[in-house]
Amino acid sequence: MNNKKSTILLVDDHPLLRKGLKQLLAFEEDLEVIAEAKSGVEAIDLAADNEPDLIILDLHMQGMDGLQTLTRLRDRGVSSRIVMLTVSDADDDVLAAISQGADGYLLKDTDPDVLLEQIKQAVDGKMVLSEAVTEVLATAIRRPAVRPASELDALTVREVEILECIAKGMSNKVIARELDISDGTVKVHVKHLLKKLGLRSRVEAAVWMVNQQAEGKA
């Protein structure tokens, strides 16, 4: 039986928030906070050094804000799942975060029990959204950017297999088990396929693939 804990990096410039979140996560035996960052700059270095399974990232921070940090993390090839945790439910913030590579968007006023459950779902590879922002993303997904299906031809057979798994909401760990390859190999393939398709995030890739599959059945 695999008892390995899922690792988490907390990024927030308010120490009390980090302390409270760490105490909340301590209730879950399968989760472990392995590092904390009080700034985006610290977060980038810690993410590269520790390769956490999940990064919980504040949106509004002094200096480098959450969106800038998110972009830098993805540009550096960090494949950890990244969930924004913020007080802002503004449409622009939600869409910017998801389009730039976030795997979820949660509000800080969420009930602690609900928040903990959403974090566990994020670790398991699911996209998580607070109810207040769900409609924002749903509207955006109903109007996806048109991308030619021929772009699939640029992908290798393995990359297409992984893209299909991403469209099913699978995490890197689950994909690795499904295809009998290592987590590291999955990360490399995901990075390459996103670059080939000109996409910023797994969420964008999943939405695009689901739309391609739907059109194929039409």
N, C-alpha and C positions, 0 to 999 in steps of 0.2 A: 504493500500500500504506500502511495506517495504522500508523505506528510510535509512536503516542501511548502513553505509559506509564500504567499504572493507579496512582493515588495512594493513599497509606496514611498514616493518623494513628495513632501509637502512644500509648497511655494507660496508664501504670503508674507507681507511686510509687517503684519501685526502679530507679535509674539503670543498674545492671549488667544487669538484665533487658532494659531498652530497648536498651542498647548491643549485647547479644548478639543480640537479635531483628533489629536494624537490620543487623548484619553478616550474618546469615543471609539476609535479604531482598535484600541487595546482590548475591547470586549470580544473581538473576533479572533479566535485562535489561528485562523488561516491567513490573517493579514498582519503585516509587520511594517511599521514606519522605519525605514533604514536611514533616512536623511531628511534634513529640513533646510530650506533656503529662505532668506529674508529679502532676496532681490533676484531679478532675472539673470544677472551676470552669474551669481552663485548657482542658480538653478541649472544653467547650461553646463557648467563644469561638473556639478554633482551628477547630472543625468548621464553625462558621457562616462564618468568614472564608475557609476554604480549600476547603470542599465536597469532601472526599476521597471517592474511590470506596469505600474500606474503612476502618473504624475498628476497631483491635484494642484491646479494653478489658479491663483487669484488674477482677476482682470485688471483692477486698478491698483497699481503699485507705484511707489516713488521711483523716479529714474526710468528704467526700461519697464514699460507696462506689460500686462499679460499677453496682449496680442503680438507685441514685438518679440517677447520671449518665446511664444509659441512658434512664430515664424523662424526664429533663429534655431530652435530645437529641431524643427523639421528640416531646415536647410543643412544642419549638421548631421542629418541621417539618424536622429534619435527616433526609434520605432516604438517606444513605450506608448501605451495608451495615455492620452492626455485629456483630462476633464477640467473644464473651467468651473470654478466655484466663486460666485460673485453676488453682489447686491443688485446688479444691473439687469433689468429685463427688457432693455431697449432693443428694438428689432435690429438695428444696425450692428450692435455688439454681438447679438446671437449669430447673425448670418456671417459676420466677419470671422468669428471664432471657428465656426464649422467649416467655412470655405478655406480657412488657413490651416486646417489639419486637426482641429479638436475632435475628440471622440465622444463628447458630451458637454452639457451646459446645465449646471445646477445652481440654484439660488441659496444664499446663506441663511435665509429665513425658513428653509425647509425643516420640517419636524425631524429631530435627530434619528429616530428609528427609521423613518423613510429615507433619510440621507444615507444612513449606513447600508440599507438594502440596495440603494442605487449604486453606491460605491462597489459593493460586492458584485452587482451585475456588470459594472464597467470592467472589473478585473476579469470577469468571465467572457469578455469580448462583446458585450452588448452596448449599443449606443444608449446613453441615458440623458434624459431631458426633464427638467422640472415642468410640471403641467402648464405653468404660466407661459412658457416659451414654445411649447409643442406646436401650436398653430402657426407660429412664425416660420418654423422649418418646414412644416407640412405644405404651406403655401409656396415656399421656394422650390420644394421638390416637385410640385405639380407643374412648375415651369422650368424644367432643367435646361441647361445649355445644350444645344444640339451638337452632337459630335458624331462624325461618320463611323458607321459600323466597320468600315474597312480598316480602321485603326487597330482592330483586333489582329489583323494580319501581321502587324509589326511585332506582336508578342510571340514568345516561344510557347510550345505546348504546355510546359510546366507553369509558365506565367498565367496562361488562360485558366488552368486548373486552380491556381491560387486565387485568381480574380473571382472565379465562381464561388470559391469558399468564402471569400470576403463578402460577396453579395448575400451569402446565407448568414452573415453576422458572426462568423467564426473568428476567434482570436488567433494570434500566431501559434500559440501552444497547441490549440485544437487542430489547426491546419497541419502542423508538424506531425501530430499523431495520425491524422487522416491520411496523409500522403507518405508517411514513414520516412520523413526527412528531419533534419535538425531545426531547432528554433532559429539558429543563425542563418541557415540556408533560406528559410522562409523570409526573414528580414531583408536579405539581399534581393530576393526576387520581388518583394513588395516595393522596395526602393526603385528597382529598375522599371517595373511596370507602370508605376506612378509617373516616372520621368518620361517614358515613351508615350503615355497618354496625355501628358501635359496637365496632370491633376495634382492637387496639393495634399489630398488626404484620402484615407481609406473610405471615409464616408462618401466623398465625391465619387470614388471608384465604384463603391457598392451601388449608389444610385444610378450611375451610368450603366453598369452591367445589368441591373434589374430592368432598366428601360430597354436595353438591347434585347434581353430575353423576352420581354413583353411584346416588342415589335416583331420578333421572330415567330411568335405564336399567332400573330394577327393575320 
